[in-house]
Amino acid sequence: MKHVNAPTIRVSEIFGPTIQGEGLLIGLPTVFVRTGGCDYRCSWCDSLHAVENRFRGDWEAMTAEQIWERVRALSGGNPLTVSLSGGNPAIQPLGELIALGHQDGYRFALETQGSVAREWFSTLDSLVLSPKPPSSQMSTDWAAFDACLEAAQSGPTTVLKLVVFDDADYAYAKDAAARYLNLPIYLQPGNHTPPSPDADDVIVDVPGVMKRTEWLVDKVIQDRWFSARVLPQLHVLLWGNARGV
């Protein structure tokens, strides 16, 4: 039954099933709900179509029930993991959506930079906190980040994921890992050829990405940072910068 005056969620796109391309759940069959809007403007953002206000006309205001109907249709009613991404999905009211999915046996993963804490974080199955390094040209509010951890409590599996482009990013990642010793750490080489937000541009410098991956592996091994996991963006290697996969 539809709720009268139900809060709406700004949705940029819903797609899948495909595989999760990065981080904690890499390779896992997933349906993606990408929300619209973000409180950051990272210099190398690969999803500007879900971030910049000039694309607001492309976003759809949907209730949790409407989103859930589409997710169920895409997955054929077979429970799987639903990835809540953005933009920054934490700025959207996603608690009801998570509750609806859990009733049907689905699992929910969310990735956020850790700038906005929500009480419904504790109902997630997986929470990926990805503070942005110096190359993003954003600054980190560690008090806000701590609030996200407090909101999650012991509910989801929570991990730390850092994108690394250069030595400054690598140093930032090491500092973040030292700050949160109890969180598993994932390192991801940056994609220096992100897509244009105006077109589905599949061109990507795969050799360049792999060279950065090799550099990052060498750094981790040389430093004997054996708790870190280095993983590429699998979807970039398979499909370039194409959307909806």
N, C-alpha and C positions, 0 to 999 in steps of 0.2 A: 504494500500500500504506500502510495506517495505521501510524503510529509508536506503539508502546506507551509510555505515560507521556509523550506529547507535551505540551509546555507549552500551556496554553490562553490565549486572548485574550478579555477581557471585551468583548462587543459590545452596544452599545445598539440599533443598527439598521443594516441594509444595504438600500440602495434605489437605484433608477435602472433604466436609463440616464435621465439628465436632463442639464441643462447645469451646468457650474461657474458659480456666480453671482457670484464676486468674484475680485479679485486677478490674479495672473499669467496664469491660464488661463481667464479669464472667457469664457463662451460655448461652451466646449469640451464635447462630449458626455462624460459621466463617470458611473461607478458609485461611490457613496459607501459606505465602510465607517466607520461612526461608533463608536468605542470608548467604553467606559464608564469613568469615573473621571478625576479631575483634581486637581492639586496647587494649583490656584488657585480662588478664589471671587470672580470679577469682579462688580462691582455691577450691570452691565448685560448679563450673560451671556444669550445667546439660545438656549442648549442645556442648560439646567439638568437636563433629563431624562437627560442623559448625564454629569452632574457630581455631583449630590447623592447621598449614600449612601442616602437613603430610596427611591431608585429602583433600588437594586442588584438587587432581586427581579425587575425587568423586563429586566435584562441577561442575556445568554446566554454561558456559557463555551464557546468554540468553539476547535477546533484550526485551524491554518493550512489544512489540507486541507479541512475543513468550510466554512470561509469561502470558500475558492477555488472549491469546487463551486457555491456560491450565486452568486458573482460571474460565473462562466462561464454559469450558467443564465440570469441576468438579461441578460447581453450576447449570448446566443446563440452563445457561443464566438468572437465577433468582437472582436479586440483593440481596446481603447480605454484611456483614462486611468482609473485607480482613485485616488480621493481618500481618504486616510487622515486622519480628523478625530476630534473628540472633543467635550467633554473635552480632555484632553491625550493624544494617541495615543502620544507618546514614552514614556509609562510602561508601555506594553504591548510584549510580545516579537514584533515584527512582521517581523523579518529573514527568517524562513522563508517567510512569506506573500509577501513581495516577490520572493524567489527563485523561488517557484512561478509567480508571474505573469509574470516575465521569461522563463521557459522557454516560455510560450505567446505571447509577443510583446506583452504588456500593458505599460503605463507606470504609474509610481506617483508621486503627489504627496502631500506631507504638510505640514500646517500646525501649528505649535507656537509657544508663547510663548518658547521658548528657555531653559527652566528645567532641562531634563533632556537630557543628551547621550547618544546611542547610536552604537555603532560602525557599525550598519547604515545610518546617515544617508548614508554614502558610496555606497550602492547605489541610492538614490532617483534618480528622473529630475528631480524638482522639489522644492525645499524652501522653504517660505514661513515665515520667522521673523517673528513678530508680537508683539513685546514690548508689555506693556500700559501705557497712559498713566495719568496721575493720576486721571482720572475712574473708572477701574476699581477704585480703592482698593487696588490691589496695588502692590508695589515690585519693581523690576527688579534681579536679580543679574547684573551685566554679566560677571562672571567665568564664570558658568554659560553665559551667552549666547555668550561667546567659545569655550567648550568645545564648544558645538554647531557653531560654524563650523569648528573644528579637526576635529571628527568627520566633517563633511561633506567636507572636503578639496576636491578639484576634481571630485567625482563629479556631483552634481546641479546644475541651474541654481538658484542660491540668490538670493532676493530678500528685501527688508525691507518689511513691510506694517504700517501704523499706522492704528488707528481714531482718529478725531478728533471729539470732541463740542464742544470749547470752546477758548478761547485757551490755557489751560494745556496741553491735549493737543497743540495745534499747536506750542507751544514745545518740548514733549518730542519731537515728531516731528522737528523741525529739529535738535535736539541729537543724536538717534539717527542721523539721516542724516549729520551731520557726523562722527560717530564711525566710521561705516562707509561711507566715500566710494566704495568699490568695489562696493557693493551697489545694484542698482536699487531705487528707492523707490516704493511705492504707498501712496496716502492714501485712506482710506475713511471717508465720513461715518457717524457712529454712528446706529444705530436706537434712538431713545429710547422706542419702544413694543415691547420684546421680548415674545415669547410667554410665557404661563404654562406652567410645566412640567407642570401637571396636565391640560392640555387642548390640543387642536390649535386654537389661537386664531389665526384668519387676519386679525384686525383689526390694521391698522397705519396710522400717520399718514403716509401717502405725501406729502402736501403739506409736512409738517414735515420729512421726510427730504430732500425736494428743496430746501427752503429752506436747510437746512444744507449741502447739496451746493453750492448757488450761493455761499453764504458762503465755503466752503472754496476753491472755484475763484477767487473774488475775492482771497482772502488770498494764494494761490500766485502769481497773476499780479502783484499789487501788489508782492510781495516779489521778483519776478523769479526765483522758484525753478523754473527751467525743466527741471530734471532730475526733478521729481516728477510722477507720474501720479495724477490724481484719478479714481477710479472708484466708482460706487455699488454696492450689492448688488443685482444684476440680479434675483435670485430674489425679493427682497423687493418689488421694483416689480411683478413679474409675478404673484406668488402670495401676497403678504403674508407672514404668519408660519407658513404651512402647512408641515407636516413631510412628508418623503418626496418632495419635488420638487426 
